[in-house]
Amino acid sequence: MTDAIPESTSADQPLVDVPLNLMKMALTLLDREEDSGSVSACLLQEAIDTRSKR
């Protein structure tokens, strides 16, 4: 019998202060994927833009 992994939403997760250069590196890796128009890449780009304006 395996233990069920509880479903968690992003609201359950604590906020993490991610360095801007790490976010840019992740975006570069996502852009190399076949599906460069992914939701993850778009959300990450928005986070980078927001952080850059601080």
C-alpha atoms as an extended CHARMM CRD file, in Angstrom:
* protein
*
        54  EXT
         1         1  MET       CA              0.0000000000        0.0000000000        0.0000000000  PROA      1               0.0000000000
         2         2  THR       CA              1.3670000000        3.4070000000       -0.9110000000  PROA      2               0.0000000000
         3         3  ASP       CA              0.8090000000        6.6310000000        0.9320000000  PROA      3               0.0000000000
         4         4  ALA       CA             -1.2750000000        9.1450000000       -0.9450000000  PROA      4               0.0000000000
         5         5  ILE       CA              0.4150000000       12.4460000000       -1.5880000000  PROA      5               0.0000000000
         6         6  PRO       CA             -1.9250000000       15.2180000000       -0.4660000000  PROA      6               0.0000000000
         7         7  GLU       CA             -2.9770000000       17.6950000000       -3.1090000000  PROA      7               0.0000000000
         8         8  SER       CA             -1.6600000000       21.1540000000       -2.3660000000  PROA      8               0.0000000000
         9         9  THR       CA             -2.4290000000       24.4180000000       -4.0340000000  PROA      9               0.0000000000
        10        10  SER       CA             -0.0950000000       27.3290000000       -4.5480000000  PROA      10              0.0000000000
        11        11  ALA       CA             -2.0120000000       29.1230000000       -1.7910000000  PROA      11              0.0000000000
        12        12  ASP       CA             -0.6970000000       26.4920000000        0.6430000000  PROA      12              0.0000000000
        13        13  GLN       CA              2.9190000000       27.1720000000       -0.3370000000  PROA      13              0.0000000000
        14        14  PRO       CA              4.9640000000       29.8320000000        1.4710000000  PROA      14              0.0000000000
        15        15  LEU       CA              6.2940000000       32.6280000000       -0.7360000000  PROA      15              0.0000000000
        16        16  VAL       CA              9.9440000000       32.2480000000       -1.6790000000  PROA      16              0.0000000000
        17        17  ASP       CA             12.2030000000       35.1490000000       -2.6180000000  PROA      17              0.0000000000
        18        18  VAL       CA             13.8930000000       33.8320000000       -5.7650000000  PROA      18              0.0000000000
        19        19  PRO       CA             16.9300000000       35.7490000000       -7.0660000000  PROA      19              0.0000000000
        20        20  LEU       CA             16.3400000000       37.5080000000      -10.3820000000  PROA      20              0.0000000000
        21        21  ASN       CA             19.2970000000       35.8030000000      -12.0790000000  PROA      21              0.0000000000
        22        22  LEU       CA             17.9000000000       32.3800000000      -11.1280000000  PROA      22              0.0000000000
        23        23  MET       CA             14.5040000000       33.2780000000      -12.6080000000  PROA      23              0.0000000000
        24        24  LYS       CA             16.1900000000       34.4060000000      -15.8410000000  PROA      24              0.0000000000
        25        25  MET       CA             18.1670000000       31.1620000000      -15.9980000000  PROA      25              0.0000000000
        26        26  ALA       CA             14.9620000000       29.1400000000      -15.5650000000  PROA      26              0.0000000000
        27        27  LEU       CA             13.2710000000       31.1600000000      -18.3110000000  PROA      27              0.0000000000
        28        28  THR       CA             16.1870000000       30.4450000000      -20.6560000000  PROA      28              0.0000000000
        29        29  LEU       CA             15.7980000000       26.7250000000      -20.0030000000  PROA      29              0.0000000000
        30        30  LEU       CA             12.0290000000       26.8880000000      -20.5440000000  PROA      30              0.0000000000
        31        31  ASP       CA             12.5580000000       28.7340000000      -23.8260000000  PROA      31              0.0000000000
        32        32  ARG       CA             14.7170000000       25.8460000000      -25.0390000000  PROA      32              0.0000000000
        33        33  GLU       CA             11.7750000000       23.4760000000      -24.6610000000  PROA      33              0.0000000000
        34        34  GLU       CA              9.6910000000       22.7060000000      -27.7530000000  PROA      34              0.0000000000
        35        35  ASP       CA              6.6390000000       24.4480000000      -26.3180000000  PROA      35              0.0000000000
        36        36  SER       CA              8.2190000000       27.8570000000      -25.7380000000  PROA      36              0.0000000000
        37        37  GLY       CA              4.8070000000       29.5130000000      -25.4180000000  PROA      37              0.0000000000
        38        38  SER       CA              4.0450000000       27.5680000000      -22.2720000000  PROA      38              0.0000000000
        39        39  VAL       CA              2.1010000000       29.0140000000      -19.3760000000  PROA      39              0.0000000000
        40        40  SER       CA              5.1070000000       28.4860000000      -17.0940000000  PROA      40              0.0000000000
        41        41  ALA       CA              7.3520000000       30.5760000000      -19.3340000000  PROA      41              0.0000000000
        42        42  CYS       CA              4.7560000000       33.3520000000      -19.5110000000  PROA      42              0.0000000000
        43        43  LEU       CA              4.2810000000       33.4210000000      -15.7380000000  PROA      43              0.0000000000
        44        44  LEU       CA              8.0180000000       33.3900000000      -15.1660000000  PROA      44              0.0000000000
        45        45  GLN       CA              8.5210000000       36.2640000000      -17.6080000000  PROA      45              0.0000000000
        46        46  GLU       CA              5.8590000000       38.2780000000      -15.7530000000  PROA      46              0.0000000000
        47        47  ALA       CA              7.6430000000       37.6100000000      -12.4560000000  PROA      47              0.0000000000
        48        48  ILE       CA             10.9650000000       38.7160000000      -13.9500000000  PROA      48              0.0000000000
        49        49  ASP       CA              9.4180000000       41.8980000000      -15.3410000000  PROA      49              0.0000000000
        50        50  THR       CA              7.8030000000       42.6840000000      -11.9890000000  PROA      50              0.0000000000
        51        51  ARG       CA             11.0250000000       42.0150000000      -10.0710000000  PROA      51              0.0000000000
        52        52  SER       CA             13.0740000000       44.1100000000      -12.5010000000  PROA      52              0.0000000000
        53        53  LYS       CA             10.8450000000       47.1410000000      -11.8500000000  PROA      53              0.0000000000
        54        54  ARG       CA             11.5520000000       47.1020000000       -8.0940000000  PROA      54              0.0000000000
